[in-house]
Amino acid sequence: MMNLIVKWLIGALAVLGAAYLIPGIVVASFYTALIVAALWGVVNVIVKPILVILTLPITILTLGLFTLVINALLFWFLGTIVKGFAVEGFVAAFLGALFVSVVSFVGNKILARND
């Protein structure tokens, strides 16, 4: 349980970092970042696999790089449904999703190594 909470906090800090570093991403508060991180996890577990399967031909054709576009579109989508979280365009969504994914991945790997 504690591991899940730490992963959630890592995701929220990654969202805040993306808002700080990437122009076009706005996060109103840490509470908003926590909500975005939780929804980002849910979307990545439920919606993303469905979209990857539906776009499998183009994903194979681009050697998997189309999954980055899917990530960006999902990140942009979160900007439309979460109050206090805004993503200004596709480029900001692409860079934000990439940043959040990389920071979360590295943070989770460090967390797994310390277990």
C-alpha positions as semicolon CSV with decimal commas, in nm:
position;residue;x (nm);y (nm);z (nm)
1;M;0,000;0,000;0,000
2;M;0,281;0,239;0,089
3;N;0,451;0,158;-0,241
4;L;0,139;0,265;-0,432
5;I;0,120;0,596;-0,244
6;V;0,486;0,670;-0,318
7;K;0,434;0,592;-0,688
8;W;0,134;0,824;-0,687
9;L;0,342;1,101;-0,529
10;I;0,618;1,046;-0,786
11;G;0,358;1,086;-1,062
12;A;0,222;1,404;-0,904
13;L;0,572;1,550;-0,872
14;A;0,636;1,457;-1,237
15;V;0,320;1,646;-1,339
16;L;0,432;1,949;-1,137
17;G;0,777;1,926;-1,295
18;A;0,625;1,916;-1,641
19;A;0,419;2,226;-1,562
20;Y;0,730;2,403;-1,436
21;L;0,955;2,310;-1,727
22;I;0,726;2,296;-2,030
23;P;0,545;2,607;-2,150
24;G;0,180;2,542;-2,223
25;I;0,114;2,315;-1,926
26;V;-0,057;2,469;-1,623
27;V;-0,126;2,297;-1,291
28;A;-0,322;2,499;-1,036
29;S;-0,208;2,317;-0,720
30;F;-0,048;2,006;-0,577
31;Y;-0,397;1,867;-0,518
32;T;-0,468;1,904;-0,890
33;A;-0,139;1,728;-0,967
34;L;-0,244;1,438;-0,743
35;I;-0,573;1,408;-0,931
36;V;-0,395;1,422;-1,269
37;A;-0,143;1,158;-1,157
38;A;-0,420;0,926;-1,041
39;L;-0,618;0,970;-1,362
40;W;-0,299;0,934;-1,571
41;G;-0,247;0,594;-1,410
42;V;-0,607;0,487;-1,470
43;V;-0,600;0,606;-1,831
44;N;-0,271;0,425;-1,894
45;V;-0,408;0,102;-1,752
46;I;-0,756;0,104;-1,908
47;V;-0,771;0,329;-2,215
48;K;-0,418;0,314;-2,357
49;P;-0,411;-0,064;-2,423
50;I;-0,740;-0,037;-2,611
51;L;-0,606;0,248;-2,824
52;V;-0,281;0,062;-2,892
53;I;-0,475;-0,242;-3,013
54;L;-0,704;-0,028;-3,230
55;T;-0,404;0,148;-3,387
56;L;-0,187;-0,163;-3,409
57;P;-0,117;-0,137;-3,785
58;I;0,017;0,218;-3,761
59;T;0,200;0,134;-3,439
60;I;0,377;-0,154;-3,613
61;L;0,445;0,060;-3,920
62;T;0,610;0,329;-3,706
63;L;0,799;0,070;-3,499
64;G;0,607;0,164;-3,187
65;L;0,663;0,539;-3,206
66;F;0,291;0,600;-3,252
67;T;0,247;0,508;-2,885
68;L;0,412;0,842;-2,807
69;V;0,134;1,013;-3,003
70;I;-0,125;0,811;-2,812
71;N;0,038;0,918;-2,484
72;A;0,029;1,282;-2,594
73;L;-0,338;1,264;-2,692
74;L;-0,429;1,104;-2,359
75;F;-0,232;1,370;-2,170
76;W;-0,407;1,640;-2,372
77;F;-0,741;1,472;-2,297
78;L;-0,668;1,491;-1,923
79;G;-0,614;1,863;-1,969
80;T;-0,971;1,894;-2,091
81;I;-1,140;1,699;-1,810
82;V;-0,944;1,800;-1,498
83;K;-1,025;2,145;-1,364
84;G;-0,706;2,333;-1,280
85;F;-0,497;2,137;-1,531
86;A;-0,452;2,278;-1,879
87;V;-0,247;2,166;-2,178
88;E;-0,221;2,433;-2,448
89;G;-0,156;2,220;-2,756
90;F;-0,024;1,899;-2,903
91;V;0,345;1,990;-2,867
92;A;0,301;2,072;-2,499
93;A;0,102;1,751;-2,455
94;F;0,370;1,547;-2,633
95;L;0,655;1,692;-2,426
96;G;0,452;1,676;-2,105
97;A;0,351;1,314;-2,154
98;L;0,709;1,223;-2,241
99;F;0,844;1,403;-1,934
100;V;0,586;1,254;-1,696
101;S;0,641;0,905;-1,835
102;V;1,021;0,922;-1,813
103;V;1,025;1,073;-1,462
104;S;0,768;0,820;-1,338
105;F;0,961;0,532;-1,495
106;V;1,292;0,641;-1,340
107;G;1,129;0,709;-1,003
108;N;0,957;0,369;-1,000
109;K;1,283;0,193;-1,096
110;I;1,466;0,366;-0,809
111;L;1,181;0,274;-0,576
112;A;1,191;-0,091;-0,692
113;R;1,567;-0,107;-0,638
114;N;1,528;0,011;-0,278
115;D;1,274;-0,260;-0,188
